[in-house]
């Protein structure tokens, strides 16, 4: 584990940029960026276009470690180059931004109101590649769609089990049990989830260091105590479908969390913008998310 990266993630001021759209979400991300599906005819062309978008963001003069602590990458991005360097190496060596890798392969069908991760068949290979590219950590997502104790307990057990394997492989895992923000029993689901997390943390050997990524909580400051746990490097928030202004407002009320936003970061960017226009819009989004993260 890179101790400088660890210190930046644990103590730095700023947020994590989520640039990890994968196969299922890429067409939507490109369309929002101003590139329609009729502008590419293969998966390879699609991923080349999304890599161009991500490269434009990462190489922007406003995308710096003064406000951005880390960035989450998709595997294809990690294995692609930006200005002659692989993306993760470019992030750390040129920008001083800590690289993470999304490792989950989607989710199972809903059971007990929740969706577990599908088995990550390529996990060993991805851990090896991530270490070769000097990646610091990983991210993996499950979804909680109801306040169902059995389903939530199973999700948290799975996240911790895979997280331990990732840490044993030399990386710091971000566990992401996302509570759907529109469910009527969201607050109750969050209570159950935190209880299950605390049980698993109590049983976690001291050597393990982990991070968490949560939906913005119903109750202000809900994860503040969790963020102080000695084995928790950081607690980060996903925007979860909230409009950017609302997401930033909610985040600013949770001092124990920093942002790890995707849609909220990329919302006003377009392939048709000039570089100056692009940088101005990106700078505005970064500043707003940064301010919400350091409250």
N, C-alpha and C positions, 0 to 999 in steps of 0.2 A: 504494500500500500504506500502511495506517495504521501509523505507526511505534510508536504507543503499544500497539496490538494486538500488533504483532510482538514488542515487548519483553515483554509479558505472557506470550505463548505460549512465548517462548524462555527466560525467566528466572523466571517465576512458580512458586509452589508450589501444587499442586492437580492437578486432572484435567479431562478433557473429558467432558461428559455426552452420550451418543449418544441423541438423540431423533428418529431418522430412519427409523422403521419406514415402509415404503411399502406399495403395494397388496397384495402377496402376503403380507406378514407382519402386516398390520394386524388382520385378524380374530383371529389367535392372540393378539396383544398385548391386544386388547380383552377377549377371553375370560379371559385371565389377570387382567385388571383387574376382572373381575366383570360384564362386559357380553357376553351371549351373542348369537349371530347372529340369533336370533328377535326381538331388540330393535331391529333396524333392517332396512329393506327396500330400500335403495338404496345405491350407492357414495357418494353425496353425504351421506346420513345417517351412514354409517360414518365418513367422514372428519371430519364435524362432531363425532362422539363422540370420535375420537382427538385432535382439536384441543382439545376440552374437557379431556381428560386431560393433554395437554402443557401447556396454559395453567395448569392447576391446579398442576402441578409447577413451572413457571417462575415463577409469581407467589407461590409459597410463601415464607414468611419465612425458611426455612432454605436456600433455593436462592440463594446469594450468591457473589460473587467472592472471598470469604475462603477458600473451598475449591474452587470451580469456576472454572477458567480459561476454558473455552469450552464451546460446545454445538453439536452437529451437527443440522441441521434438514432435513426433507423439503421439497421444493419447494412443496407445497401449504401447509405450515406457514409458510414464508417469506412467501408471498403472502396469508396470513391475519393478522388483527389480534388483539392481546392488549391489553386495556384501552385501546383506541383507537389503538394504534400497531402497525405491522407488526412481526411477531415478531422479526426480526433487529435492527431499530432498538430495540425494547423491551429485548432482551437487553443491548445495549451501552449505551444511553442511561440505562436505569433500573437495570440490574443490574451493569454493568461487566463483562459476560461476553462473550467474543469469539464471534461467530456464524460457523458453517461451513454449507455446503450440500452435501448428497449429490447427485451428478450422474449416477452410472451408471444405466443402464437395464436392469440384469440381465445375465445371462451366457449365453454360447454353450454348446452341447452340449460334453460332455467330449471332449477330444482330447489324446493323450499324457499322460493322467492329470491334466489341468488344464482349467480353464474360463476362457477369455478373456472380457473384457467385450464385450457387444454394442456395435456402433457407437453413439456417443452423438449421435443425430441433432439433438437440440435444444441441443447444447453452447454454440454461439455465443449463442443466445437466453438460456440460463441464466447464462452469464458476464455478459451485459449486465444482466439482472435482478438478479443478485447484487451487482454494483457499484452499481446504483441503490439497493439496500437496505442498502448499507454492510457487506456481508459481507466477511470477511477471507479465507476459504479454502474449499476444496471437499474432498470425499471420494469415492473410487471404489474398488469392490471387485472383485477377481478371486479365484479359489479354486485352490489347489494341492492336489491329491489324491493325489499320488505323487511319489517322488523320480525324476522323469523330466527329464533335463537339457534336452532339446529343448523340452518343454512349459513348463518354468520359465523358460528364456531368453526364450521368446516372450511370456510374461506380463510379465516385467520390462521388456522392450523396449516393449510396448504401454503399460504404466503410465507410463514415462518420456516416451514420445512425447506422450501426452495431457496429462501433467503440465506439459510445457514449453508447450503451447498455453494451458493454464489460467494459468500464470504470466505469459505474454505478454499475457494478458487482464487482468492486474492483481490476480490472486488467488494465494494460496499453496496448492498442492495437497497433500492427504494421499494418498499412494499406499498402497493396501491390498491386498497380495498375501497373502491369508489361507491359512495352511497348516492343513488339517483336523487337529484334535487327536487323532483316533482312528486315523489311519493308522499301520501298523507301522513305516514308514520315515520318520517325522516328523523325527527328528534329521538324517538324511541330506538330506532335502528342504530343511531350513533351511540346511544348509551350502551346498548348491547355490544356493539363493536369495540368500544373502548374497554369494557369489562373483559372481553375475550383477549384483547391485546395485552392488558395488564397481567392476565394469567400466564400468557405465553412469555412475556418479558421476565416474569419472576422465575420461570424455568430455563431461561436462556443463559448459558454459561457466560461468564464475564468477558471473555475474549471477543465476543461478537459485537460489532458496531453496525447499526442499521439506520435507515431513514424511512420516513413515512410520507405518503402523498394522499391527501384526503380532499373530499369535497368541502367547500366552505361550510362551517358548522352552523346549525340553527341557533345554538347558544354561544354568545360572544365569549371568547377566551377558553373555549371548551377543551382545546388541546394544549393549553399553556403548561400545565404540570407535566404532561407527557414529554414536551419539548425539553424539559429540564432533566430528564432521566439520563444518567451517565452513559448508557449504551446507545442513546439516540443522538445521532449526529445532527439531524435537522428534521423539522416537520414542514412540509411544503403543501401548497394548496393548488388544486386544479380549478379552472374557471367553471367547468361543469355545465356549460350552457347558459350561464348568466351573461347578460350584456356586459361589455367591458367596464362601463361606469359603475354598474351595480357590483360587479366582481371586485373592483378596486375598493369600493366603499366598504363592502363586507370584510375584505382582507384587512383593511386598516384598523378594524375593531378587534383583530386577533393578533396580539403582539407575539405570540409563540409560533407564528407561521410566516413564511415568505411565499411568494408566488412561484408557481411552475406552470405558466399559462402558455397556451398554444393559440387558440382562436382569438383570444383577447389581444395577443401580441401581433398577429398577422392580419387583423380585421380590415385595416384600411390600406393594405398594400396591393399594388396592381402591376402587372407586367407592362402596362402601357405608360406608367409613370416615368418621367425622366429621372436620372440618378439623384438630382437635387430634390425633386418632389418625393421620391422614394425614401431618401434619407430623412427628410423632414417628418414624414408620417411615421417612420420607424422610430425616430428620436422622440416624438410625442408619446407614442405608445410605451416605449421603454421608460421614459421619465415618469409617466403616470403609474405604471406598475411598480417601479422602483420606490416611489414615494409611499405607495400603499404598503410595500414590504418592509419599510424601515420604521413604521409608526410604532 
